[in-house]
Amino acid sequence: MDGLDCERCLLRELSDRDYVKTVSGYISHIPKELRTPEETYKYRLEQCKKCQYLLNGLCRLCGCFVEIRAAVITNYCPSTKVNW
């Protein structure tokens, strides 16, 4: 199953490889002017990795996939102690 072609699949139906491919594909389709610069993106993800609310790639505060949320320049950390 190609995760990019499975618009109505649940995450549990995707292999780890398909999941990564799906997230990467989504991020690559964000218009360049809306995408976070690479260094800032890496910083954001490092902050997420230190956060107590990160669980299996999801933010337990807002329910987002942190890799996708961090990829959009106008997005911000939902924590009351804003990490980025």
PyMOL Python script that loads the backbone (N, CA, C, O; Angstrom):
from pymol import cmd

cmd.read_pdbstr("""\
ATOM      1  N   MET A   1       0.847  -1.181   0.000  1.00  0.00           N
ATOM      2  CA  MET A   1       0.000   0.000   0.000  1.00  0.00           C
ATOM      3  C   MET A   1       0.888   1.237   0.000  1.00  0.00           C
ATOM      4  O   MET A   1       1.789   1.345   0.832  1.00  0.00           O
ATOM      5  N   ASP A   2       0.661   2.140  -0.883  1.00  0.00           N
ATOM      6  CA  ASP A   2       1.402   3.391  -0.938  1.00  0.00           C
ATOM      7  C   ASP A   2       0.640   4.420  -0.121  1.00  0.00           C
ATOM      8  O   ASP A   2      -0.465   4.813  -0.496  1.00  0.00           O
ATOM      9  N   GLY A   3       1.219   4.866   1.001  1.00  0.00           N
ATOM     10  CA  GLY A   3       0.548   5.790   1.902  1.00  0.00           C
ATOM     11  C   GLY A   3       0.076   7.064   1.249  1.00  0.00           C
ATOM     12  O   GLY A   3      -0.910   7.652   1.694  1.00  0.00           O
ATOM     13  N   LEU A   4       0.755   7.512   0.201  1.00  0.00           N
ATOM     14  CA  LEU A   4       0.350   8.741  -0.458  1.00  0.00           C
ATOM     15  C   LEU A   4      -0.916   8.553  -1.270  1.00  0.00           C
ATOM     16  O   LEU A   4      -1.627   9.521  -1.541  1.00  0.00           O
ATOM     17  N   ASP A   5      -1.206   7.332  -1.659  1.00  0.00           N
ATOM     18  CA  ASP A   5      -2.391   7.066  -2.458  1.00  0.00           C
ATOM     19  C   ASP A   5      -3.576   6.620  -1.606  1.00  0.00           C
ATOM     20  O   ASP A   5      -4.648   6.336  -2.142  1.00  0.00           O
ATOM     21  N   CYS A   6      -3.402   6.557  -0.329  1.00  0.00           N
ATOM     22  CA  CYS A   6      -4.445   6.045   0.553  1.00  0.00           C
ATOM     23  C   CYS A   6      -5.070   7.199   1.336  1.00  0.00           C
ATOM     24  O   CYS A   6      -4.727   7.429   2.496  1.00  0.00           O
ATOM     25  N   GLU A   7      -5.975   7.913   0.702  1.00  0.00           N
ATOM     26  CA  GLU A   7      -6.565   9.102   1.308  1.00  0.00           C
ATOM     27  C   GLU A   7      -7.457   8.788   2.499  1.00  0.00           C
ATOM     28  O   GLU A   7      -7.657   9.645   3.360  1.00  0.00           O
ATOM     29  N   ARG A   8      -7.986   7.599   2.563  1.00  0.00           N
ATOM     30  CA  ARG A   8      -8.905   7.276   3.645  1.00  0.00           C
ATOM     31  C   ARG A   8      -8.404   6.114   4.510  1.00  0.00           C
ATOM     32  O   ARG A   8      -9.190   5.311   5.012  1.00  0.00           O
ATOM     33  N   CYS A   9      -7.113   6.044   4.667  1.00  0.00           N
ATOM     34  CA  CYS A   9      -6.532   5.013   5.524  1.00  0.00           C
ATOM     35  C   CYS A   9      -6.348   5.560   6.931  1.00  0.00           C
ATOM     36  O   CYS A   9      -6.134   6.756   7.129  1.00  0.00           O
ATOM     37  N   LEU A  10      -6.434   4.675   7.889  1.00  0.00           N
ATOM     38  CA  LEU A  10      -6.101   5.018   9.257  1.00  0.00           C
ATOM     39  C   LEU A  10      -4.607   4.814   9.438  1.00  0.00           C
ATOM     40  O   LEU A  10      -3.996   4.016   8.727  1.00  0.00           O
ATOM     41  N   LEU A  11      -4.015   5.531  10.388  1.00  0.00           N
ATOM     42  CA  LEU A  11      -2.585   5.380  10.625  1.00  0.00           C
ATOM     43  C   LEU A  11      -2.210   3.936  10.929  1.00  0.00           C
ATOM     44  O   LEU A  11      -1.152   3.466  10.512  1.00  0.00           O
ATOM     45  N   ARG A  12      -3.062   3.240  11.644  1.00  0.00           N
ATOM     46  CA  ARG A  12      -2.745   1.855  12.004  1.00  0.00           C
ATOM     47  C   ARG A  12      -2.686   0.938  10.789  1.00  0.00           C
ATOM     48  O   ARG A  12      -2.145  -0.165  10.865  1.00  0.00           O
ATOM     49  N   GLU A  13      -3.239   1.389   9.678  1.00  0.00           N
ATOM     50  CA  GLU A  13      -3.215   0.598   8.450  1.00  0.00           C
ATOM     51  C   GLU A  13      -1.966   0.864   7.609  1.00  0.00           C
ATOM     52  O   GLU A  13      -1.710   0.170   6.626  1.00  0.00           O
ATOM     53  N   LEU A  14      -1.208   1.858   8.000  1.00  0.00           N
ATOM     54  CA  LEU A  14       0.004   2.194   7.257  1.00  0.00           C
ATOM     55  C   LEU A  14       1.216   1.575   7.935  1.00  0.00           C
ATOM     56  O   LEU A  14       1.276   1.493   9.162  1.00  0.00           O
ATOM     57  N   SER A  15       2.170   1.145   7.143  1.00  0.00           N
ATOM     58  CA  SER A  15       3.431   0.688   7.717  1.00  0.00           C
ATOM     59  C   SER A  15       4.194   1.933   8.162  1.00  0.00           C
ATOM     60  O   SER A  15       3.840   3.049   7.780  1.00  0.00           O
ATOM     61  N   ASP A  16       5.227   1.747   8.959  1.00  0.00           N
ATOM     62  CA  ASP A  16       6.044   2.886   9.387  1.00  0.00           C
ATOM     63  C   ASP A  16       6.595   3.638   8.183  1.00  0.00           C
ATOM     64  O   ASP A  16       6.635   4.868   8.166  1.00  0.00           O
ATOM     65  N   ARG A  17       7.011   2.888   7.190  1.00  0.00           N
ATOM     66  CA  ARG A  17       7.571   3.498   5.982  1.00  0.00           C
ATOM     67  C   ARG A  17       6.509   4.332   5.253  1.00  0.00           C
ATOM     68  O   ARG A  17       6.785   5.445   4.805  1.00  0.00           O
ATOM     69  N   ASP A  18       5.311   3.790   5.143  1.00  0.00           N
ATOM     70  CA  ASP A  18       4.223   4.519   4.491  1.00  0.00           C
ATOM     71  C   ASP A  18       3.859   5.779   5.270  1.00  0.00           C
ATOM     72  O   ASP A  18       3.560   6.819   4.683  1.00  0.00           O
ATOM     73  N   TYR A  19       3.888   5.676   6.591  1.00  0.00           N
ATOM     74  CA  TYR A  19       3.565   6.824   7.435  1.00  0.00           C
ATOM     75  C   TYR A  19       4.559   7.954   7.187  1.00  0.00           C
ATOM     76  O   TYR A  19       4.161   9.099   6.970  1.00  0.00           O
ATOM     77  N   VAL A  20       5.846   7.635   7.220  1.00  0.00           N
ATOM     78  CA  VAL A  20       6.888   8.641   6.986  1.00  0.00           C
ATOM     79  C   VAL A  20       6.729   9.237   5.595  1.00  0.00           C
ATOM     80  O   VAL A  20       6.866  10.447   5.413  1.00  0.00           O
ATOM     81  N   LYS A  21       6.445   8.401   4.629  1.00  0.00           N
ATOM     82  CA  LYS A  21       6.254   8.852   3.249  1.00  0.00           C
ATOM     83  C   LYS A  21       5.051   9.797   3.137  1.00  0.00           C
ATOM     84  O   LYS A  21       5.106  10.797   2.422  1.00  0.00           O
ATOM     85  N   THR A  22       3.990   9.479   3.834  1.00  0.00           N
ATOM     86  CA  THR A  22       2.788  10.308   3.808  1.00  0.00           C
ATOM     87  C   THR A  22       3.053  11.679   4.428  1.00  0.00           C
ATOM     88  O   THR A  22       2.687  12.704   3.853  1.00  0.00           O
ATOM     89  N   VAL A  23       3.686  11.697   5.591  1.00  0.00           N
ATOM     90  CA  VAL A  23       3.996  12.967   6.257  1.00  0.00           C
ATOM     91  C   VAL A  23       4.958  13.785   5.403  1.00  0.00           C
ATOM     92  O   VAL A  23       4.748  14.982   5.209  1.00  0.00           O
ATOM     93  N   SER A  24       6.002  13.154   4.895  1.00  0.00           N
ATOM     94  CA  SER A  24       6.969  13.858   4.039  1.00  0.00           C
ATOM     95  C   SER A  24       6.301  14.408   2.788  1.00  0.00           C
ATOM     96  O   SER A  24       6.587  15.528   2.363  1.00  0.00           O
ATOM     97  N   GLY A  25       5.415  13.622   2.204  1.00  0.00           N
ATOM     98  CA  GLY A  25       4.695  14.065   1.013  1.00  0.00           C
ATOM     99  C   GLY A  25       3.819  15.267   1.302  1.00  0.00           C
ATOM    100  O   GLY A  25       3.755  16.206   0.508  1.00  0.00           O
ATOM    101  N   TYR A  26       3.145  15.235   2.441  1.00  0.00           N
ATOM    102  CA  TYR A  26       2.296  16.364   2.824  1.00  0.00           C
ATOM    103  C   TYR A  26       3.144  17.622   2.990  1.00  0.00           C
ATOM    104  O   TYR A  26       2.789  18.686   2.482  1.00  0.00           O
ATOM    105  N   ILE A  27       4.254  17.500   3.694  1.00  0.00           N
ATOM    106  CA  ILE A  27       5.130  18.648   3.936  1.00  0.00           C
ATOM    107  C   ILE A  27       5.687  19.186   2.626  1.00  0.00           C
ATOM    108  O   ILE A  27       5.771  20.401   2.445  1.00  0.00           O
ATOM    109  N   SER A  28       6.066  18.308   1.719  1.00  0.00           N
ATOM    110  CA  SER A  28       6.639  18.758   0.445  1.00  0.00           C
ATOM    111  C   SER A  28       5.625  19.514  -0.410  1.00  0.00           C
ATOM    112  O   SER A  28       6.013  20.260  -1.310  1.00  0.00           O
ATOM    113  N   HIS A  29       4.330  19.330  -0.141  1.00  0.00           N
ATOM    114  CA  HIS A  29       3.296  20.041  -0.895  1.00  0.00           C
ATOM    115  C   HIS A  29       2.886  21.374  -0.262  1.00  0.00           C
ATOM    116  O   HIS A  29       2.045  22.089  -0.806  1.00  0.00           O
ATOM    117  N   ILE A  30       3.477  21.704   0.879  1.00  0.00           N
ATOM    118  CA  ILE A  30       3.215  23.017   1.479  1.00  0.00           C
ATOM    119  C   ILE A  30       3.919  24.046   0.600  1.00  0.00           C
ATOM    120  O   ILE A  30       5.108  23.891   0.320  1.00  0.00           O
ATOM    121  N   PRO A  31       3.223  25.090   0.157  1.00  0.00           N
ATOM    122  CA  PRO A  31       3.869  26.101  -0.687  1.00  0.00           C
ATOM    123  C   PRO A  31       5.129  26.658  -0.015  1.00  0.00           C
ATOM    124  O   PRO A  31       5.148  26.898   1.192  1.00  0.00           O
ATOM    125  N   LYS A  32       6.160  26.854  -0.805  1.00  0.00           N
ATOM    126  CA  LYS A  32       7.462  27.283  -0.284  1.00  0.00           C
ATOM    127  C   LYS A  32       7.356  28.535   0.592  1.00  0.00           C
ATOM    128  O   LYS A  32       8.048  28.645   1.604  1.00  0.00           O
ATOM    129  N   GLU A  33       6.495  29.471   0.205  1.00  0.00           N
ATOM    130  CA  GLU A  33       6.368  30.711   0.981  1.00  0.00           C
ATOM    131  C   GLU A  33       5.705  30.487   2.346  1.00  0.00           C
ATOM    132  O   GLU A  33       5.779  31.352   3.218  1.00  0.00           O
ATOM    133  N   LEU A  34       5.072  29.352   2.530  1.00  0.00           N
ATOM    134  CA  LEU A  34       4.443  29.027   3.815  1.00  0.00           C
ATOM    135  C   LEU A  34       5.267  28.045   4.646  1.00  0.00           C
ATOM    136  O   LEU A  34       4.977  27.817   5.820  1.00  0.00           O
ATOM    137  N   ARG A  35       6.288  27.471   4.031  1.00  0.00           N
ATOM    138  CA  ARG A  35       7.076  26.435   4.692  1.00  0.00           C
ATOM    139  C   ARG A  35       8.154  27.048   5.590  1.00  0.00           C
ATOM    140  O   ARG A  35       8.782  28.046   5.240  1.00  0.00           O
ATOM    141  N   THR A  36       8.347  26.443   6.725  1.00  0.00           N
ATOM    142  CA  THR A  36       9.369  26.864   7.672  1.00  0.00           C
ATOM    143  C   THR A  36      10.757  26.585   7.093  1.00  0.00           C
ATOM    144  O   THR A  36      10.979  25.511   6.534  1.00  0.00           O
ATOM    145  N   PRO A  37      11.703  27.536   7.214  1.00  0.00           N
ATOM    146  CA  PRO A  37      13.076  27.260   6.771  1.00  0.00           C
ATOM    147  C   PRO A  37      13.636  26.029   7.502  1.00  0.00           C
ATOM    148  O   PRO A  37      13.294  25.777   8.658  1.00  0.00           O
ATOM    149  N   GLU A  38      14.480  25.286   6.832  1.00  0.00           N
ATOM    150  CA  GLU A  38      14.978  24.000   7.343  1.00  0.00           C
ATOM    151  C   GLU A  38      15.595  24.095   8.740  1.00  0.00           C
ATOM    152  O   GLU A  38      15.301  23.261   9.597  1.00  0.00           O
ATOM    153  N   GLU A  39      16.441  25.091   8.981  1.00  0.00           N
ATOM    154  CA  GLU A  39      17.080  25.210  10.300  1.00  0.00           C
ATOM    155  C   GLU A  39      16.048  25.474  11.398  1.00  0.00           C
ATOM    156  O   GLU A  39      16.139  24.914  12.490  1.00  0.00           O
ATOM    157  N   THR A  40      15.083  26.315  11.109  1.00  0.00           N
ATOM    158  CA  THR A  40      14.015  26.603  12.071  1.00  0.00           C
ATOM    159  C   THR A  40      13.169  25.358  12.298  1.00  0.00           C
ATOM    160  O   THR A  40      12.767  25.075  13.426  1.00  0.00           O
ATOM    161  N   TYR A  41      12.900  24.618  11.234  1.00  0.00           N
ATOM    162  CA  TYR A  41      12.125  23.379  11.324  1.00  0.00           C
ATOM    163  C   TYR A  41      12.833  22.381  12.241  1.00  0.00           C
ATOM    164  O   TYR A  41      12.205  21.781  13.113  1.00  0.00           O
ATOM    165  N   LYS A  42      14.126  22.210  12.044  1.00  0.00           N
ATOM    166  CA  LYS A  42      14.900  21.290  12.892  1.00  0.00           C
ATOM    167  C   LYS A  42      14.858  21.732  14.352  1.00  0.00           C
ATOM    168  O   LYS A  42      14.703  20.908  15.254  1.00  0.00           O
ATOM    169  N   TYR A  43      14.997  23.042  14.579  1.00  0.00           N
ATOM    170  CA  TYR A  43      14.943  23.575  15.944  1.00  0.00           C
ATOM    171  C   TYR A  43      13.586  23.264  16.584  1.00  0.00           C
ATOM    172  O   TYR A  43      13.519  22.809  17.725  1.00  0.00           O
ATOM    173  N   ARG A  44      12.527  23.510  15.849  1.00  0.00           N
ATOM    174  CA  ARG A  44      11.183  23.253  16.365  1.00  0.00           C
ATOM    175  C   ARG A  44      11.016  21.791  16.758  1.00  0.00           C
ATOM    176  O   ARG A  44      10.481  21.485  17.823  1.00  0.00           O
ATOM    177  N   LEU A  45      11.474  20.895  15.896  1.00  0.00           N
ATOM    178  CA  LEU A  45      11.336  19.467  16.203  1.00  0.00           C
ATOM    179  C   LEU A  45      12.177  19.068  17.413  1.00  0.00           C
ATOM    180  O   LEU A  45      11.765  18.217  18.202  1.00  0.00           O
ATOM    181  N   GLU A  46      13.344  19.673  17.563  1.00  0.00           N
ATOM    182  CA  GLU A  46      14.173  19.386  18.745  1.00  0.00           C
ATOM    183  C   GLU A  46      13.451  19.828  20.012  1.00  0.00           C
ATOM    184  O   GLU A  46      13.504  19.137  21.030  1.00  0.00           O
ATOM    185  N   GLN A  47      12.785  20.962  19.957  1.00  0.00           N
ATOM    186  CA  GLN A  47      12.010  21.432  21.107  1.00  0.00           C
ATOM    187  C   GLN A  47      10.851  20.478  21.396  1.00  0.00           C
ATOM    188  O   GLN A  47      10.565  20.171  22.554  1.00  0.00           O
ATOM    189  N   CYS A  48      10.198  20.020  20.355  1.00  0.00           N
ATOM    190  CA  CYS A  48       9.098  19.063  20.532  1.00  0.00           C
ATOM    191  C   CYS A  48       9.599  17.782  21.193  1.00  0.00           C
ATOM    192  O   CYS A  48       8.920  17.216  22.050  1.00  0.00           O
ATOM    193  N   LYS A  49      10.782  17.327  20.797  1.00  0.00           N
ATOM    194  CA  LYS A  49      11.323  16.086  21.350  1.00  0.00           C
ATOM    195  C   LYS A  49      11.609  16.202  22.847  1.00  0.00           C
ATOM    196  O   LYS A  49      11.666  15.190  23.546  1.00  0.00           O
ATOM    197  N   LYS A  50      11.788  17.418  23.340  1.00  0.00           N
ATOM    198  CA  LYS A  50      12.039  17.648  24.763  1.00  0.00           C
ATOM    199  C   LYS A  50      10.745  17.825  25.558  1.00  0.00           C
ATOM    200  O   LYS A  50      10.773  17.866  26.788  1.00  0.00           O
ATOM    201  N   CYS A  51       9.640  17.927  24.875  1.00  0.00           N
ATOM    202  CA  CYS A  51       8.367  18.285  25.506  1.00  0.00           C
ATOM    203  C   CYS A  51       7.647  17.065  26.090  1.00  0.00           C
ATOM    204  O   CYS A  51       7.611  15.994  25.484  1.00  0.00           O
ATOM    205  N   GLN A  52       7.091  17.251  27.256  1.00  0.00           N
ATOM    206  CA  GLN A  52       6.348  16.176  27.931  1.00  0.00           C
ATOM    207  C   GLN A  52       5.059  15.796  27.211  1.00  0.00           C
ATOM    208  O   GLN A  52       4.499  14.730  27.468  1.00  0.00           O
ATOM    209  N   TYR A  53       4.586  16.653  26.318  1.00  0.00           N
ATOM    210  CA  TYR A  53       3.322  16.390  25.625  1.00  0.00           C
ATOM    211  C   TYR A  53       3.491  15.643  24.302  1.00  0.00           C
ATOM    212  O   TYR A  53       2.499  15.333  23.642  1.00  0.00           O
ATOM    213  N   LEU A  54       4.717  15.354  23.909  1.00  0.00           N
ATOM    214  CA  LEU A  54       4.952  14.603  22.674  1.00  0.00           C
ATOM    215  C   LEU A  54       4.733  13.116  22.935  1.00  0.00           C
ATOM    216  O   LEU A  54       5.288  12.550  23.877  1.00  0.00           O
ATOM    217  N   LEU A  55       3.923  12.496  22.093  1.00  0.00           N
ATOM    218  CA  LEU A  55       3.677  11.059  22.213  1.00  0.00           C
ATOM    219  C   LEU A  55       3.495  10.477  20.819  1.00  0.00           C
ATOM    220  O   LEU A  55       2.526  10.794  20.129  1.00  0.00           O
ATOM    221  N   ASN A  56       4.412   9.639  20.415  1.00  0.00           N
ATOM    222  CA  ASN A  56       4.333   8.968  19.108  1.00  0.00           C
ATOM    223  C   ASN A  56       4.128   9.939  17.947  1.00  0.00           C
ATOM    224  O   ASN A  56       3.347   9.671  17.033  1.00  0.00           O
ATOM    225  N   GLY A  57       4.830  11.063  17.990  1.00  0.00           N
ATOM    226  CA  GLY A  57       4.742  12.034  16.900  1.00  0.00           C
ATOM    227  C   GLY A  57       3.559  12.976  16.979  1.00  0.00           C
ATOM    228  O   GLY A  57       3.392  13.846  16.124  1.00  0.00           O
ATOM    229  N   LEU A  58       2.735  12.805  18.006  1.00  0.00           N
ATOM    230  CA  LEU A  58       1.557  13.662  18.188  1.00  0.00           C
ATOM    231  C   LEU A  58       1.731  14.570  19.394  1.00  0.00           C
ATOM    232  O   LEU A  58       2.348  14.189  20.389  1.00  0.00           O
ATOM    233  N   CYS A  59       1.184  15.768  19.295  1.00  0.00           N
ATOM    234  CA  CYS A  59       1.132  16.681  20.434  1.00  0.00           C
ATOM    235  C   CYS A  59      -0.131  16.358  21.221  1.00  0.00           C
ATOM    236  O   CYS A  59      -1.239  16.421  20.686  1.00  0.00           O
ATOM    237  N   ARG A  60       0.040  16.015  22.485  1.00  0.00           N
ATOM    238  CA  ARG A  60      -1.127  15.669  23.298  1.00  0.00           C
ATOM    239  C   ARG A  60      -1.936  16.901  23.714  1.00  0.00           C
ATOM    240  O   ARG A  60      -3.036  16.761  24.250  1.00  0.00           O
ATOM    241  N   LEU A  61      -1.409  18.101  23.475  1.00  0.00           N
ATOM    242  CA  LEU A  61      -2.180  19.309  23.784  1.00  0.00           C
ATOM    243  C   LEU A  61      -3.206  19.626  22.701  1.00  0.00           C
ATOM    244  O   LEU A  61      -4.356  19.953  22.993  1.00  0.00           O
ATOM    245  N   CYS A  62      -2.774  19.525  21.456  1.00  0.00           N
ATOM    246  CA  CYS A  62      -3.679  19.933  20.366  1.00  0.00           C
ATOM    247  C   CYS A  62      -4.041  18.793  19.420  1.00  0.00           C
ATOM    248  O   CYS A  62      -4.961  18.928  18.613  1.00  0.00           O
ATOM    249  N   GLY A  63      -3.328  17.671  19.510  1.00  0.00           N
ATOM    250  CA  GLY A  63      -3.639  16.529  18.656  1.00  0.00           C
ATOM    251  C   GLY A  63      -2.982  16.556  17.290  1.00  0.00           C
ATOM    252  O   GLY A  63      -3.260  15.698  16.452  1.00  0.00           O
ATOM    253  N   CYS A  64      -2.115  17.529  17.055  1.00  0.00           N
ATOM    254  CA  CYS A  64      -1.482  17.634  15.733  1.00  0.00           C
ATOM    255  C   CYS A  64      -0.314  16.666  15.596  1.00  0.00           C
ATOM    256  O   CYS A  64       0.217  16.160  16.585  1.00  0.00           O
ATOM    257  N   PHE A  65       0.069  16.423  14.359  1.00  0.00           N
ATOM    258  CA  PHE A  65       1.326  15.748  14.067  1.00  0.00           C
ATOM    259  C   PHE A  65       2.384  16.838  14.125  1.00  0.00           C
ATOM    260  O   PHE A  65       2.356  17.765  13.316  1.00  0.00           O
ATOM    261  N   VAL A  66       3.312  16.746  15.062  1.00  0.00           N
ATOM    262  CA  VAL A  66       4.254  17.847  15.278  1.00  0.00           C
ATOM    263  C   VAL A  66       5.116  18.129  14.054  1.00  0.00           C
ATOM    264  O   VAL A  66       5.478  19.280  13.809  1.00  0.00           O
ATOM    265  N   GLU A  67       5.450  17.103  13.287  1.00  0.00           N
ATOM    266  CA  GLU A  67       6.280  17.323  12.105  1.00  0.00           C
ATOM    267  C   GLU A  67       5.559  18.165  11.058  1.00  0.00           C
ATOM    268  O   GLU A  67       6.189  18.918  10.317  1.00  0.00           O
ATOM    269  N   ILE A  68       4.255  18.036  11.002  1.00  0.00           N
ATOM    270  CA  ILE A  68       3.479  18.839  10.055  1.00  0.00           C
ATOM    271  C   ILE A  68       3.261  20.242  10.623  1.00  0.00           C
ATOM    272  O   ILE A  68       3.426  21.231   9.908  1.00  0.00           O
ATOM    273  N   ARG A  69       2.895  20.332  11.886  1.00  0.00           N
ATOM    274  CA  ARG A  69       2.679  21.648  12.499  1.00  0.00           C
ATOM    275  C   ARG A  69       3.942  22.502  12.410  1.00  0.00           C
ATOM    276  O   ARG A  69       3.871  23.687  12.084  1.00  0.00           O
ATOM    277  N   ALA A  70       5.088  21.905  12.698  1.00  0.00           N
ATOM    278  CA  ALA A  70       6.354  22.642  12.681  1.00  0.00           C
ATOM    279  C   ALA A  70       6.751  23.086  11.278  1.00  0.00           C
ATOM    280  O   ALA A  70       7.544  24.015  11.127  1.00  0.00           O
ATOM    281  N   ALA A  71       6.218  22.445  10.266  1.00  0.00           N
ATOM    282  CA  ALA A  71       6.608  22.731   8.881  1.00  0.00           C
ATOM    283  C   ALA A  71       5.977  23.999   8.313  1.00  0.00           C
ATOM    284  O   ALA A  71       6.418  24.495   7.277  1.00  0.00           O
ATOM    285  N   VAL A  72       4.952  24.527   8.979  1.00  0.00           N
ATOM    286  CA  VAL A  72       4.276  25.736   8.485  1.00  0.00           C
ATOM    287  C   VAL A  72       4.768  26.933   9.294  1.00  0.00           C
ATOM    288  O   VAL A  72       4.626  26.967  10.516  1.00  0.00           O
ATOM    289  N   ILE A  73       5.341  27.902   8.610  1.00  0.00           N
ATOM    290  CA  ILE A  73       6.012  29.035   9.251  1.00  0.00           C
ATOM    291  C   ILE A  73       5.115  29.791  10.228  1.00  0.00           C
ATOM    292  O   ILE A  73       5.607  30.276  11.247  1.00  0.00           O
ATOM    293  N   THR A  74       3.826  29.905   9.952  1.00  0.00           N
ATOM    294  CA  THR A  74       2.935  30.686  10.821  1.00  0.00           C
ATOM    295  C   THR A  74       2.416  29.906  12.022  1.00  0.00           C
ATOM    296  O   THR A  74       1.780  30.487  12.901  1.00  0.00           O
ATOM    297  N   ASN A  75       2.672  28.616  12.076  1.00  0.00           N
ATOM    298  CA  ASN A  75       2.231  27.815  13.220  1.00  0.00           C
ATOM    299  C   ASN A  75       3.116  28.082  14.424  1.00  0.00           C
ATOM    300  O   ASN A  75       4.222  28.607  14.291  1.00  0.00           O
ATOM    301  N   TYR A  76       2.627  27.720  15.585  1.00  0.00           N
ATOM    302  CA  TYR A  76       3.359  27.932  16.826  1.00  0.00           C
ATOM    303  C   TYR A  76       3.093  26.762  17.769  1.00  0.00           C
ATOM    304  O   TYR A  76       2.170  25.974  17.564  1.00  0.00           O
ATOM    305  N   CYS A  77       3.910  26.669  18.790  1.00  0.00           N
ATOM    306  CA  CYS A  77       3.750  25.632  19.805  1.00  0.00           C
ATOM    307  C   CYS A  77       2.495  25.931  20.624  1.00  0.00           C
ATOM    308  O   CYS A  77       2.318  27.065  21.069  1.00  0.00           O
ATOM    309  N   PRO A  78       1.615  24.941  20.834  1.00  0.00           N
ATOM    310  CA  PRO A  78       0.375  25.182  21.574  1.00  0.00           C
ATOM    311  C   PRO A  78       0.532  25.194  23.101  1.00  0.00           C
ATOM    312  O   PRO A  78      -0.433  25.459  23.818  1.00  0.00           O
ATOM    313  N   SER A  79       1.716  24.914  23.590  1.00  0.00           N
ATOM    314  CA  SER A  79       1.928  24.874  25.035  1.00  0.00           C
ATOM    315  C   SER A  79       1.793  26.275  25.640  1.00  0.00           C
ATOM    316  O   SER A  79       2.084  27.271  24.978  1.00  0.00           O
ATOM    317  N   THR A  80       1.350  26.347  26.897  1.00  0.00           N
ATOM    318  CA  THR A  80       1.293  27.646  27.571  1.00  0.00           C
ATOM    319  C   THR A  80       2.702  28.183  27.780  1.00  0.00           C
ATOM    320  O   THR A  80       2.911  29.395  27.840  1.00  0.00           O
ATOM    321  N   LYS A  81       3.659  27.282  27.890  1.00  0.00           N
ATOM    322  CA  LYS A  81       5.074  27.651  27.897  1.00  0.00           C
ATOM    323  C   LYS A  81       5.539  27.423  26.459  1.00  0.00           C
ATOM    324  O   LYS A  81       6.099  26.376  26.131  1.00  0.00           O
ATOM    325  N   VAL A  82       5.302  28.402  25.624  1.00  0.00           N
ATOM    326  CA  VAL A  82       5.555  28.251  24.189  1.00  0.00           C
ATOM    327  C   VAL A  82       7.025  27.908  23.952  1.00  0.00           C
ATOM    328  O   VAL A  82       7.920  28.658  24.341  1.00  0.00           O
ATOM    329  N   ASN A  83       7.255  26.777  23.313  1.00  0.00           N
ATOM    330  CA  ASN A  83       8.613  26.307  23.048  1.00  0.00           C
ATOM    331  C   ASN A  83       9.173  26.812  21.724  1.00  0.00           C
ATOM    332  O   ASN A  83      10.389  26.842  21.535  1.00  0.00           O
ATOM    333  N   TRP A  84       8.291  27.210  20.806  1.00  0.00           N
ATOM    334  CA  TRP A  84       8.718  27.804  19.541  1.00  0.00           C
ATOM    335  C   TRP A  84       7.588  28.589  18.929  1.00  0.00           C
ATOM    336  O   TRP A  84       7.749  29.169  17.855  1.00  0.00           O
TER     337      TRP A  84
END
""", "prot")
cmd.dss("prot")
cmd.show_as("cartoon", "prot")
cmd.util.cbc("prot")
cmd.orient("prot")
